[in-house]
Amino acid sequence: AGSATVHWRRSAQSQCVCKPGFERKPGGKPWECQPCSKGFYCWGYGGRHRRACPSGSTNAPGQRHRRTCMCAPGMYGGRGGRCYTCQSRYYCPGNGRRYYCHHRASSPRGSTSRSQCFCPHMKSQFP
């Protein structure tokens, strides 16, 4: 696809390669490109610089930077960095951050929303 290739000031099609954010189609020629797969980032020219997002994170297709990898719900951590399982007493909605449930409240490990927080002595949940 024309939008997925860069021309190196030559007229030969063989001198075109994939732009960052794109990868070479499986079994394709160097100029036959597709958006980088979900959960990966393609940072260099040529479609050969494909790296997986860190464990516990993912991103949308067509990305070229590690910082686009975000922690999945139930996990927290830095953008493009390592993701950690959300601990009890917290919930992690998938934006890389963790939120404290409430004073004396708890939650199961890997919680994704405030509705999973509860008072252990009363066995009730928060709205």
GROMACS elastic network, one bead per residue, 0.5 to 0.9 nm:
[ bonds ]
;  ai    aj funct       b0    kb
    1     4     6  0.53718   500
    1     5     6  0.68026   500
    1    31     6  0.78614   500
    1    32     6  0.65417   500
    1    33     6  0.63507   500
    1    34     6  0.76437   500
    2     5     6  0.55568   500
    2     6     6  0.79893   500
    2    31     6  0.86978   500
    2    32     6  0.89949   500
    2    33     6  0.88529   500
    3     6     6  0.79734   500
    3    19     6  0.85158   500
    4    17     6  0.81451   500
    4    18     6  0.56128   500
    4    19     6  0.57435   500
    4    20     6  0.85221   500
    4    21     6  0.84080   500
    4    22     6  0.63573   500
    4    23     6  0.86146   500
    4    31     6  0.80439   500
    4    32     6  0.80401   500
    4    33     6  0.58048   500
    4    34     6  0.68851   500
    4    35     6  0.76936   500
    5    16     6  0.59511   500
    5    17     6  0.52352   500
    5    19     6  0.53996   500
    5    22     6  0.84299   500
    5    31     6  0.61055   500
    5    32     6  0.78931   500
    5    33     6  0.70552   500
    5    45     6  0.88513   500
    5    46     6  0.85890   500
    6    15     6  0.86603   500
    6    16     6  0.54951   500
    6    17     6  0.57178   500
    6    18     6  0.63763   500
    6    19     6  0.60118   500
    6    31     6  0.84357   500
    6    45     6  0.83464   500
    7    10     6  0.67422   500
    7    11     6  0.81243   500
    7    12     6  0.89729   500
    7    13     6  0.82033   500
    7    15     6  0.66980   500
    7    17     6  0.72124   500
    8    11     6  0.84551   500
    8    15     6  0.62663   500
    8    16     6  0.63840   500
    8    17     6  0.83833   500
    9    15     6  0.84185   500
   10    13     6  0.80617   500
   10    15     6  0.65373   500
   10    16     6  0.83506   500
   11    14     6  0.86776   500
   11    15     6  0.76151   500
   12    15     6  0.56100   500
   12    16     6  0.76695   500
   13    16     6  0.56007   500
   13    17     6  0.89208   500
   13    31     6  0.72853   500
   14    17     6  0.78522   500
   14    29     6  0.81095   500
   14    30     6  0.70345   500
   14    31     6  0.68378   500
   15    30     6  0.83032   500
   15    31     6  0.78928   500
   16    30     6  0.69841   500
   16    31     6  0.52613   500
   16    46     6  0.83592   500
   17    24     6  0.83847   500
   17    29     6  0.89310   500
   17    30     6  0.54017   500
   17    32     6  0.79068   500
   17    33     6  0.80270   500
   17    45     6  0.65893   500
   17    47     6  0.71966   500
   18    21     6  0.82339   500
   18    22     6  0.58155   500
   18    23     6  0.61998   500
   18    24     6  0.65946   500
   18    30     6  0.69966   500
   18    31     6  0.59968   500
   18    32     6  0.74499   500
   18    33     6  0.57597   500
   18    34     6  0.82969   500
   18    44     6  0.84494   500
   18    45     6  0.56150   500
   18    47     6  0.51103   500
   18    48     6  0.86798   500
   19    22     6  0.56752   500
   19    23     6  0.78447   500
   19    33     6  0.84447   500
   19    42     6  0.85952   500
   19    43     6  0.85210   500
   19    44     6  0.69612   500
   19    46     6  0.65165   500
   19    47     6  0.69940   500
   20    23     6  0.78493   500
   20    36     6  0.86127   500
   20    41     6  0.85558   500
   20    42     6  0.55816   500
   20    43     6  0.50051   500
   20    45     6  0.52831   500
   20    46     6  0.77841   500
   20    47     6  0.71999   500
   20    49     6  0.83307   500
   20    62     6  0.85693   500
   20    63     6  0.79132   500
   20    64     6  0.55078   500
   20    65     6  0.88096   500
   21    34     6  0.87581   500
   21    35     6  0.61613   500
   21    36     6  0.55136   500
   21    41     6  0.64949   500
   21    43     6  0.62985   500
   21    44     6  0.78374   500
   21    45     6  0.86617   500
   21    47     6  0.82128   500
   21    50     6  0.88805   500
   21    61     6  0.82716   500
   21    65     6  0.79925   500
   22    33     6  0.61137   500
   22    34     6  0.54282   500
   22    37     6  0.83368   500
   22    41     6  0.84368   500
   22    42     6  0.60806   500
   22    43     6  0.84738   500
   22    44     6  0.87969   500
   22    45     6  0.83678   500
   22    46     6  0.84421   500
   22    47     6  0.59777   500
   22    50     6  0.87837   500
   22    61     6  0.89404   500
   22    62     6  0.59645   500
   22    63     6  0.76677   500
   22    64     6  0.77058   500
   23    26     6  0.87732   500
   23    32     6  0.84535   500
   23    33     6  0.54370   500
   23    34     6  0.55382   500
   23    35     6  0.61273   500
   23    36     6  0.52436   500
   23    37     6  0.80632   500
   23    42     6  0.66416   500
   23    45     6  0.87907   500
   23    46     6  0.73787   500
   23    48     6  0.66879   500
   23    49     6  0.79904   500
   23    50     6  0.72666   500
   23    62     6  0.86479   500
   24    27     6  0.80309   500
   24    28     6  0.64029   500
   24    29     6  0.73182   500
   24    30     6  0.62399   500
   24    31     6  0.72532   500
   24    32     6  0.58448   500
   24    34     6  0.62965   500
   24    35     6  0.86707   500
   24    36     6  0.85909   500
   24    46     6  0.74334   500
   24    48     6  0.72514   500
   25    29     6  0.75818   500
   25    30     6  0.83553   500
   25    31     6  0.88217   500
   25    32     6  0.58059   500
   25    33     6  0.51852   500
   25    34     6  0.58572   500
   25    47     6  0.86286   500
   26    29     6  0.87509   500
   26    32     6  0.89764   500
   26    33     6  0.89490   500
   28    31     6  0.78114   500
   28    32     6  0.55759   500
   28    33     6  0.77835   500
   29    32     6  0.52477   500
   29    33     6  0.82692   500
   30    33     6  0.74542   500
   30    46     6  0.68756   500
   30    47     6  0.77109   500
   31    46     6  0.81729   500
   31    47     6  0.89786   500
   33    36     6  0.88060   500
   33    47     6  0.74392   500
   34    37     6  0.83450   500
   34    47     6  0.89760   500
   34    62     6  0.80904   500
   35    38     6  0.88271   500
   35    42     6  0.87779   500
   35    61     6  0.60771   500
   35    63     6  0.77158   500
   36    39     6  0.86544   500
   36    40     6  0.64921   500
   36    41     6  0.62092   500
   36    42     6  0.59669   500
   36    47     6  0.84614   500
   36    50     6  0.76733   500
   36    60     6  0.88097   500
   36    61     6  0.54447   500
   36    63     6  0.62295   500
   36    64     6  0.78065   500
   37    40     6  0.56129   500
   37    41     6  0.74840   500
   37    42     6  0.86771   500
   37    59     6  0.89349   500
   37    60     6  0.77610   500
   37    62     6  0.65149   500
   37    63     6  0.81702   500
   38    41     6  0.80068   500
   38    58     6  0.69408   500
   38    59     6  0.57729   500
   38    60     6  0.50617   500
   38    62     6  0.73993   500
   38    63     6  0.81629   500
   39    51     6  0.87530   500
   39    52     6  0.60488   500
   39    53     6  0.55283   500
   39    54     6  0.87577   500
   39    57     6  0.73448   500
   39    59     6  0.50622   500
   39    60     6  0.68411   500
   39    61     6  0.72686   500
   39    63     6  0.89368   500
   39    69     6  0.73028   500
   40    50     6  0.65823   500
   40    51     6  0.54840   500
   40    53     6  0.53484   500
   40    58     6  0.73830   500
   40    59     6  0.70752   500
   40    60     6  0.83536   500
   40    61     6  0.75088   500
   40    62     6  0.83966   500
   40    63     6  0.72544   500
   40    64     6  0.83552   500
   40    66     6  0.82171   500
   40    69     6  0.80515   500
   41    49     6  0.82027   500
   41    50     6  0.57508   500
   41    51     6  0.55201   500
   41    52     6  0.64928   500
   41    53     6  0.70009   500
   41    59     6  0.82065   500
   41    61     6  0.80730   500
   41    62     6  0.72301   500
   41    65     6  0.57777   500
   41    66     6  0.61976   500
   41    68     6  0.80199   500
   41    69     6  0.81975   500
   42    45     6  0.83085   500
   42    47     6  0.68409   500
   42    48     6  0.76400   500
   42    49     6  0.53559   500
   42    51     6  0.64036   500
   42    52     6  0.89246   500
   42    62     6  0.77466   500
   42    63     6  0.64221   500
   42    65     6  0.71252   500
   42    66     6  0.87271   500
   43    47     6  0.84148   500
   43    48     6  0.88191   500
   43    49     6  0.57517   500
   43    50     6  0.67292   500
   43    51     6  0.80556   500
   43    63     6  0.80262   500
   43    65     6  0.60010   500
   43    66     6  0.82195   500
   44    47     6  0.68540   500
   44    48     6  0.73254   500
   44    49     6  0.53311   500
   44    50     6  0.80462   500
   44    64     6  0.77398   500
   45    48     6  0.74360   500
   45    49     6  0.73670   500
   46    49     6  0.74207   500
   47    50     6  0.70145   500
   50    64     6  0.87161   500
   51    66     6  0.82792   500
   52    55     6  0.83600   500
   52    58     6  0.85166   500
   52    66     6  0.85776   500
   53    56     6  0.81469   500
   53    57     6  0.60134   500
   53    58     6  0.58820   500
   53    59     6  0.76029   500
   53    66     6  0.66619   500
   53    68     6  0.86210   500
   53    69     6  0.57014   500
   53    70     6  0.84034   500
   53    80     6  0.71228   500
   53    81     6  0.85299   500
   54    57     6  0.57682   500
   54    58     6  0.77809   500
   54    66     6  0.85029   500
   54    69     6  0.74388   500
   54    70     6  0.89192   500
   54    71     6  0.87441   500
   54    80     6  0.69187   500
   54    81     6  0.64467   500
   54    82     6  0.58916   500
   54    83     6  0.74054   500
   55    58     6  0.83019   500
   55    71     6  0.86160   500
   55    81     6  0.89530   500
   55    82     6  0.68004   500
   55    83     6  0.67314   500
   56    70     6  0.84157   500
   56    71     6  0.58848   500
   56    72     6  0.60646   500
   56    75     6  0.70759   500
   56    76     6  0.89396   500
   56    82     6  0.76552   500
   56    83     6  0.55926   500
   56    84     6  0.75387   500
   56    85     6  0.84719   500
   57    69     6  0.57556   500
   57    70     6  0.50982   500
   57    72     6  0.52807   500
   57    75     6  0.83101   500
   57    80     6  0.80113   500
   57    81     6  0.86374   500
   57    82     6  0.80298   500
   57    83     6  0.66715   500
   58    68     6  0.81145   500
   58    69     6  0.50302   500
   58    70     6  0.55973   500
   58    71     6  0.66013   500
   58    72     6  0.67734   500
   59    62     6  0.89035   500
   59    63     6  0.74632   500
   59    68     6  0.60059   500
   59    70     6  0.62241   500
   59    71     6  0.88206   500
   60    63     6  0.66838   500
   60    68     6  0.80684   500
   60    69     6  0.82900   500
   63    66     6  0.81685   500
   63    68     6  0.68764   500
   63    69     6  0.88209   500
   64    67     6  0.88635   500
   64    68     6  0.78959   500
   65    68     6  0.57623   500
   65    69     6  0.79548   500
   65    80     6  0.82450   500
   66    69     6  0.56914   500
   66    79     6  0.78992   500
   66    81     6  0.80666   500
   67    70     6  0.75658   500
   67    78     6  0.85489   500
   67    79     6  0.50864   500
   67    81     6  0.75990   500
   68    79     6  0.68508   500
   68    80     6  0.62468   500
   69    79     6  0.62352   500
   69    81     6  0.78908   500
   70    76     6  0.86383   500
   70    77     6  0.81998   500
   70    78     6  0.78330   500
   70    79     6  0.56789   500
   70    80     6  0.63797   500
   70    81     6  0.83477   500
   70    83     6  0.83832   500
   70    94     6  0.74012   500
   70    95     6  0.67721   500
   70    96     6  0.63016   500
   71    74     6  0.81764   500
   71    75     6  0.56506   500
   71    76     6  0.57300   500
   71    77     6  0.64975   500
   71    78     6  0.79334   500
   71    79     6  0.75687   500
   71    80     6  0.83185   500
   71    81     6  0.86543   500
   71    82     6  0.82058   500
   71    83     6  0.57508   500
   71    84     6  0.82840   500
   71    94     6  0.56860   500
   71    95     6  0.65960   500
   71    96     6  0.52805   500
   71    97     6  0.86760   500
   72    75     6  0.55765   500
   72    76     6  0.76362   500
   72    83     6  0.82215   500
   72    92     6  0.86524   500
   72    93     6  0.79307   500
   72    95     6  0.76596   500
   72    96     6  0.77862   500
   73    76     6  0.78563   500
   73    86     6  0.89134   500
   73    91     6  0.89051   500
   73    92     6  0.59466   500
   73    95     6  0.74495   500
   73    96     6  0.83298   500
   73   110     6  0.79257   500
   73   111     6  0.79248   500
   73   112     6  0.55058   500
   73   113     6  0.87554   500
   74    84     6  0.86061   500
   74    85     6  0.62153   500
   74    86     6  0.55317   500
   74    87     6  0.89300   500
   74    91     6  0.68338   500
   74    93     6  0.62472   500
   74    94     6  0.64016   500
   74    98     6  0.87822   500
   74   109     6  0.78880   500
   74   111     6  0.51261   500
   74   113     6  0.84061   500
   75    83     6  0.59492   500
   75    84     6  0.53015   500
   75    86     6  0.50647   500
   75    87     6  0.88431   500
   75    91     6  0.85369   500
   75    92     6  0.57874   500
   75    93     6  0.77597   500
   75    94     6  0.64212   500
   75    95     6  0.86715   500
   75    96     6  0.69710   500
   75    97     6  0.80645   500
   75    98     6  0.79020   500
   75   110     6  0.64716   500
   75   111     6  0.83191   500
   75   112     6  0.80326   500
   76    82     6  0.84590   500
   76    83     6  0.53324   500
   76    84     6  0.53668   500
   76    85     6  0.65675   500
   76    86     6  0.62664   500
   76    92     6  0.61921   500
   76    93     6  0.84406   500
   76    94     6  0.69488   500
   76    95     6  0.73697   500
   76    97     6  0.51294   500
   76    98     6  0.59241   500
   77    80     6  0.84469   500
   77    81     6  0.65827   500
   77    82     6  0.59777   500
   77    84     6  0.61207   500
   77    85     6  0.89628   500
   77    95     6  0.87530   500
   77    97     6  0.64760   500
   77    98     6  0.83714   500
   78    82     6  0.65475   500
   78    83     6  0.70576   500
   78    96     6  0.61436   500
   78    97     6  0.81624   500
   79    82     6  0.81624   500
   79    83     6  0.88174   500
   79    95     6  0.89780   500
   79    96     6  0.68176   500
   80    83     6  0.87363   500
   83    96     6  0.78523   500
   84    87     6  0.86167   500
   85    92     6  0.86113   500
   85   109     6  0.70422   500
   85   110     6  0.55777   500
   85   111     6  0.88248   500
   86    89     6  0.87177   500
   86    90     6  0.64289   500
   86    91     6  0.62853   500
   86    92     6  0.60083   500
   86    98     6  0.69216   500
   86   108     6  0.86793   500
   86   109     6  0.56530   500
   86   111     6  0.64640   500
   86   112     6  0.82250   500
   87    90     6  0.58125   500
   87    91     6  0.76224   500
   87    92     6  0.89289   500
   87    98     6  0.88107   500
   87   107     6  0.80807   500
   87   108     6  0.74473   500
   87   110     6  0.64009   500
   87   111     6  0.79075   500
   88    91     6  0.77280   500
   88   101     6  0.89075   500
   88   106     6  0.59702   500
   88   108     6  0.50878   500
   88   110     6  0.74704   500
   88   111     6  0.76528   500
   88   117     6  0.89231   500
   89    99     6  0.85659   500
   89   100     6  0.61412   500
   89   101     6  0.54956   500
   89   102     6  0.76386   500
   89   103     6  0.89339   500
   89   104     6  0.82962   500
   89   105     6  0.62449   500
   89   108     6  0.74154   500
   89   109     6  0.80001   500
   89   111     6  0.88842   500
   89   117     6  0.71582   500
   89   118     6  0.88531   500
   90    98     6  0.62240   500
   90    99     6  0.53066   500
   90   101     6  0.51457   500
   90   102     6  0.84888   500
   90   105     6  0.89822   500
   90   106     6  0.72366   500
   90   107     6  0.63737   500
   90   108     6  0.82760   500
   90   109     6  0.78983   500
   90   110     6  0.84006   500
   90   111     6  0.70338   500
   90   112     6  0.87152   500
   90   113     6  0.88408   500
   90   114     6  0.82517   500
   90   117     6  0.76880   500
   91    97     6  0.87334   500
   91    98     6  0.57157   500
   91    99     6  0.53965   500
   91   100     6  0.67178   500
   91   101     6  0.67014   500
   91   107     6  0.73195   500
   91   108     6  0.85401   500
   91   109     6  0.81769   500
   91   110     6  0.70366   500
   91   112     6  0.51033   500
   91   113     6  0.54634   500
   91   114     6  0.61963   500
   91   116     6  0.76138   500
   91   117     6  0.76683   500
   92    95     6  0.74116   500
   92    96     6  0.73653   500
   92    97     6  0.61146   500
   92    99     6  0.63350   500
   92   110     6  0.72553   500
   92   111     6  0.61181   500
   92   113     6  0.65322   500
   92   114     6  0.86442   500
   93    96     6  0.78247   500
   93    97     6  0.75356   500
   93    98     6  0.75047   500
   93    99     6  0.85766   500
   93   111     6  0.78483   500
   93   113     6  0.57418   500
   93   114     6  0.86878   500
   94    97     6  0.72005   500
   94    98     6  0.86084   500
   94   112     6  0.72293   500
   95    98     6  0.83673   500
   99   114     6  0.83588   500
  100   103     6  0.82593   500
  100   105     6  0.88134   500
  100   106     6  0.89807   500
  100   114     6  0.88375   500
  101   104     6  0.84291   500
  101   105     6  0.60092   500
  101   106     6  0.65809   500
  101   107     6  0.73803   500
  101   114     6  0.65078   500
  101   116     6  0.86952   500
  101   117     6  0.57438   500
  101   118     6  0.81351   500
  101   126     6  0.87721   500
  102   105     6  0.51355   500
  102   106     6  0.76914   500
  102   117     6  0.78820   500
  102   118     6  0.87445   500
  102   119     6  0.88897   500
  103   106     6  0.86369   500
  104   118     6  0.89401   500
  104   119     6  0.68140   500
  104   120     6  0.80715   500
  105   117     6  0.63631   500
  105   118     6  0.54549   500
  105   120     6  0.66541   500
  105   125     6  0.89864   500
  106   116     6  0.84479   500
  106   117     6  0.54908   500
  106   118     6  0.54712   500
  106   119     6  0.62517   500
  106   120     6  0.66111   500
  107   110     6  0.84702   500
  107   111     6  0.65604   500
  107   114     6  0.86495   500
  107   116     6  0.57912   500
  107   118     6  0.61595   500
  107   119     6  0.86409   500
  107   120     6  0.88886   500
  108   111     6  0.57484   500
  108   116     6  0.73131   500
  108   117     6  0.78176   500
  111   114     6  0.80265   500
  111   115     6  0.89707   500
  111   116     6  0.63028   500
  111   117     6  0.81434   500
  112   115     6  0.85174   500
  112   116     6  0.74136   500
  113   116     6  0.57901   500
  113   117     6  0.77532   500
  114   117     6  0.54309   500
  114   118     6  0.88431   500
  114   125     6  0.87606   500
  114   126     6  0.68636   500
  114   127     6  0.73102   500
  115   118     6  0.78571   500
  115   125     6  0.63958   500
  115   126     6  0.55279   500
  115   127     6  0.55625   500
  116   125     6  0.67119   500
  116   126     6  0.74276   500
  116   127     6  0.88974   500
  117   124     6  0.85794   500
  117   125     6  0.57319   500
  117   126     6  0.59254   500
  117   127     6  0.87203   500
  118   121     6  0.88647   500
  118   122     6  0.80497   500
  118   123     6  0.63470   500
  118   124     6  0.53725   500
  118   126     6  0.59523   500
  119   122     6  0.53898   500
  119   123     6  0.55156   500
  119   124     6  0.56619   500
  119   125     6  0.65561   500
  119   126     6  0.81523   500
  120   123     6  0.52465   500
  120   124     6  0.75961   500
  121   124     6  0.83113   500
  122   125     6  0.87250   500
